[in-house]
Amino acid sequence: MIQHLEIFERRMNAVADSRREFLEVGRIAGRYPAASARVEQDGALSEIRIWCSNDYLGMGQHPEVLTAMKEAIDNYGAGSGGSRNISGTNHHHVLLERELAGLHGKEQALLFSSGFSANDGALTVLAGTMENCVVFSDAKNHASIIDGLRHSGAEKRIFRHNDVAHLRELLAATDPTRPKLIVLESVYSMSGDIAPLAEIAELAREHDAVTYLDEVHAVGMYGPQGAGIAARLGIADRFTVVMGTLAKGFGTAGGYVAGPAAVIDTIRTFSRPFIFTTSLPPATAAGALAAVRHLRASDRERDRLWENATLMHRLLTERGIPFISDETHIVSVLIRDELKCKRASDLLLRDHAIYVQSINAPSVPAGEEILRIAPGATHTPDDVRSFVDALDDVWRAVDIPRIAEPVANPA
């Protein structure tokens, strides 16, 4: 046993600079993005500001969400009691699935315990059920998509990121009689760029392909009622299955897929991550339901989010600080050096009480390290200006290169 443990110790010593460390953060209810954190070695709490949260709209702190969760706990207790097959289906699960199906204009929706398990579980079944299926997957698709397709056993062909011409070539070279599945994201989580959805939907129509669209970084934030990028373009009906999360724009936890009844029924019946996992606590489902309903009726949060994001895009450009895309609220400043990236993150926290986690491999390719910044709806314009001032100071202290214009598409 000791000999075996030494193998792991040698492995971690070899990649000591890549060791993942986590800041202990407690978001302060009612004051988010303020949070308490154990920054110093003595364990004392300090107040910081969070700039890397996926709770983009602040719905995890919204009074309607908190009230719904508290009422559900009072009525149903803490847990769900089991998987959906074993006494774990609560009325809030049913209501939430109906609401999500309505949001996306689909016949049915199905909840999972996380976005990762939703992609893994749904794609395993979807790609694996169509006999002799060929899957066409974007090169930057999330790890959960990669795992789901691997578990399906289906043949997979990778098209270059957002490259419609390459996808067209791959489709044209495939036997037209074989079932085809195109899998992509609308907003990519590390680069923040948007897929050419209209062009890909047209290719799918031409080649009679099923489409699976991951909208996790778009639901809540974009489109009418927060239904996502495809809805913003008016082409949501051209994607067979839409996958989303409750853990980002909706501020709680869990994932889901929405689509035709026959497809969702098949996933519900055969998906192992769905069948063999305890269902979401009723309070989580109730909070998510409140968040979805609120954002279907309110544009206020979406407007604030975009105002802060566009302000940050402009200020970073003025300072010559490179970032990957100005298409969305995900602002990934490009450092391309693992040690400098971690140093910048450390200095922001130590000198400015700002928390932005450095992102390294395998989340991004080695040599493409970033600070993934998420200006949110709960930040103010003054917060954005102060943040960019702090980042500018750190950029100078760490001696990170500047450019005149944002990077459109890093190699």
Buried (B, 14 or more C-beta within 10 A) or exposed (E): EEEEEEEEEEEEEEEEEEEEEEBEBEBBEEEBBBBBBBBEEEEEEEEBBBBBBBBBBBBBBBEEBBEBBEBBBEEBEEEBBEBBEEEBBBEBBEBBBEBBBBBBEBBBBBBBBBBBBBBBBBBBBBBBBBEEBBBBBBEBBBEBBBBBBBBBEBEBBBBEBBBBEBBBEBBEEBEEEEBBBBBBBBBBBBBBBBBBBBBBBBBBEEBEBBBBBBBBBBBBBBBEBBBBBBBBBEBBEBBBBBBBBBBBBBBBBBBBBBBBEEBBEBBBEBBEBBBEBBBBBBBBBBBBBBBBBBBBEBEEBBEBBBBBBBBBBEBBBEBBBBBBBBBBBBBBBBBBBBEBBBBBBEBBBEEBBBBBBBBBEEBBEEEBBBBBBBBBBBBEEEBBEBBBEBBBBBBEEBEBEEEEEBBEEBE
